Structures are given as C-alpha cells and as structure tokens.
Amino acid sequence: MRETQTMASSMYFKIALISCCLVLATAHGDKKKAAPTPADDKKAAPTPADDKNAAPAPASDSSAAGNATSASAASGGSGVFDVTKYSASTSASASANSKAFTDAFKAACAFKGQPTLSIPAGTYQLGPVNFEGPCIGSHITFDIKGTLVAIPDNNAFPGPAWLEFDSLHELVVQGGGIVDGQGKASWTQGGKDKAINMRFMKCNNGKVTGITSKDSKFFHFALHNSQGLIFDGVKVVAPSDSKNTDGIHMSMSSNITLNAMDIATGDDCISIGQGTNNVQITGCKCGPGHGISIGSLGKVAGEQNVGNIHVKSCTIQHTSNGVRIKTWPGAPPSEAFGITFEDITMTNVSNPIIIDQLYCPDNECSNKSPSNVKIRDITFSGIKGTSNTEVAVKLACSEKVPCANVILQDIALQPGAGCSKVSSECAHVQGDVKGTIKPDPCLGAGAASSGGNATASAPSSPAPAAPPAKKARKAAS
C-alpha cells in the first residue's frame, strides 16, 4: 500500500513539472509575437528622413533635419536658431560667417514649427548667402539686430545678390538691423552686373520691417516673381553719386505694399518694372535720388504689362525727377495703365511730373523709332511744391501710340531754386484737367488758349479731341 502511494506521488510530481514547462514555453512564444519596435518593423511609421511623402529638407543639405534636432535642443526646443551658436562671430572672416549663417538657416529651414534665425547685435563681416526654400516649417523669421557688412570687392559675389531670399513663403525680416553693401568701389564701374543688397525671388506673403540698407553695390532691395510682400518702415541710405542703386525695384510681382519707406540714394527711390501689378505705396519719403518711376519699360521684347499702381501721400525732395513714367524708344508693344500719383509734395525737384517715352540714358538706344508701349488711364492729382526746371509738367508720349486719358487734377507747382518761372509741355497725349492747375496745362479743352507749351496730338481712339496746338510759351509765375 505504501509503495502504491509513493508511485502515485511521483506521477503527480512529473505531471506538475510537465505542465509548468508547457506554460513557460507558451509565454516565450507569445513574446516572439509581440508588436516589434519601429526599428524592427518595416511597416512601422517612418521618420521624416525615411518617408518619401514627408516634407523634404532643403535640397542643398541632406543633414538639415539632423542640424535642426541638435539646434533645437541647444535652444531649448524653442525654434530659435542663433547664428553665433553655429560659430558666427564679430571677429570671424566673411567666409566663416557665411558658412555659419548658411548652417543656421538650413537648420531653421528643417524645423517643423515656426523658426527664427537670430542675428544678435554686433558687426559681422559677411560674404554672399542664399537663403533658399521651401522650408519644412512656416512663418520663418529673420531677426536681424546686428550690422552685416559685405565684402567691398564685387568680384566676391558670383550671383546677382549678396543676401538672397528664394522660395520662402510667409517670411518675416525684422529686428532694426543694418545691411551695409560697401558699394562705393562699384559705383564707378561700368555695367550692371553687381550685387543687390537683398533680393526676394519667388517669395509670397511676407513682411520686411525696420531694416536699413546702406551703400548697396546695385539695387538695395529687389523683388522678382513675388506676391503679397509688405515693406514697412524700411530705410535706404546712400549718397547721391551712387549710380544704379535703386532703393527698391520690382518686376513680375503683384500685390506689393510699401509703407513709410525712407529712401535716399543715387538712383530711383522706387522703380516698378515689367509684369508688376497691384502696388500700393503710401507715406514714402524720397530724396536725394531720381524720384519714383514706372519703368523703364520696353527695353526688351516680350515684356508684360504694368498696371494698377497707386502712389499716395509721399514727399520728394532734391531729386532729378519727381513722379515719372519712362519707356524706351523703339520699345515692342505692351501697356502701362491704371497709374495714380496722389497727394505728392515736391521740394526743389527737377521734372516734377514727367512721362518720357524717349528715355535713352547714355545713348544706349539702338532703335530710335517711336515706342510701342501704350500708356493710358494715368492720374496726377494733388501734386504741389517747387520745380528746379522751367518745364514742371512734361508729357512726352509716343507718336505711334499716344497716351490716352491722362488726367491732371489740382496741380500747384511753383518755381524753385534756379528757376524763375514754370510751364508745361505735351506731345502726343490726350487727356483732361480738373480743378486748379498751375502751371497752365498743355492738354484738355483749354490747352490751346492757355499758353502752355503744347504739342498735343489726337488720341489713338476714335473719340474727338482738341486739335494739336502749336508750340508756345506762357509760364505761370
């Protein structure tokens, strides 16, 4: 009996042992079936670097995402990318700082939030830098508190710009800093292949505020193929002998707003080139320089029209021109239309109001036939002040496509320094006058009897017009 009990106990023990082993084996198998980590599972959600559908980092730098991670960690994950954290320094060379600025930008561009590229106070020597998007994040901000100083030698700039912003949308440039182009050595050089201080290419819906551009080699600010940009409280500083240094030039751009610009330079304060539409300019200050210009237009074939430009509440002082529309002789067909200059105050300005369709600086014209640029629907309103030249109003339009619907309204221009009287002069223009006009007008129903310097032609449209008047001079004092 005792032997039978012993055998039974031994059997139960073996059964229990076998059951325990089966449980352990099952648990081990379940572990193998558990969800793998992303590193082990080819179907796991990829990181941005592995996902072909993810927003790419800039094409020029495959390591931008890695730089963003380290920079974000260094700045506490705030999205602020300080150029000094990338070895930029007030004592570093221009090339070393260019590399640091480029590295900081690439990291900011790869950041997924709303990054800020920070340039602290101080003076930084800087070579050419291209801030090229598109970026992963949005609303990238360039906070420039320091002074950036360019290399004086124009040969150090292989491209058309010193600082280029390319394909960046919803960008902001701010901070009250200065960009000094060191352009003096370039102003006496021939040609126009010189570095622009800041160029905006294919940029949409951005704002530039509180920045000062100084002594650019070529244009201070240039906009091309951009939309929805606002410039507010921007300043341009350059002497009157700085040739080809337009304060801001735009082409192939639309929906541009310029507020409270303060521009002193050696060329046009503001110039508006081909393909530009819907521009609002308010409260600007211009001088010295060449005034505010539409054009020059029609230098090359295939130019696009310019239209819907409104310049309002500006002051122009000591400039070679006031408000101007200029086209080249022999220009191929295009149009400039819907342009208004309103509430402009002139102080000692040569040629306060001028349309010049014979524009040919430095005898550059190979074709001196009449311009084919049609100028129409133009208004000069509320323009007052002093003229340094006798012909204060000059409307010299194309004999092939005369200007149409040019309106002079409430004009009050007096003789300025070196000028004892003022007059007006017209050629190939149809239009009218409203309100009080001084000097006496040379267009409209009363042009022939007013004594203005009139050579107005009939309009190109079938509508009747006053016959051309012979040249005569009777200046309003």
Secondary structure, DSSP 8 states (H G I E B T S, - for coil): -HHHHHHHHHHHHHHHHHHHHHHHHHHHHHHHHS---TTT-TTS---TTT-TTS----TT-TTHHHHHHHHHHHTTTS-EEEGGGGT--TTS-HHHHHHHHHHHHHHHHT-SS--EEEE-SSEEEE--EEEE---SSSS-EEEE-SEEEE-S-GGG--SSEEEEEES-BS-EEESS-EEE---HHHHTSSSS---EEEEEES-BS-EEES-EEES-SS-SEEEES-BS-EEES-EEE--TT-TT--SEEEES-EEEEEES-EEE-SS-SEEE-TT-EEEEEES-EE-SBS-EEEEEE-SSTT---EEEEEEEEEEEESBS-SEEEEE-TT--SEEEEEEEEEEEEEEEESSSEEEETT--GGG--S--S---EEEEEEEEEEEEEEESSSEEEEEE--SSS-EEEEEEEEEEEEE-TT-S-BEEEEESEEEEEEEEEES--SSSTTHHHHT-EEE----SSSS------------B-
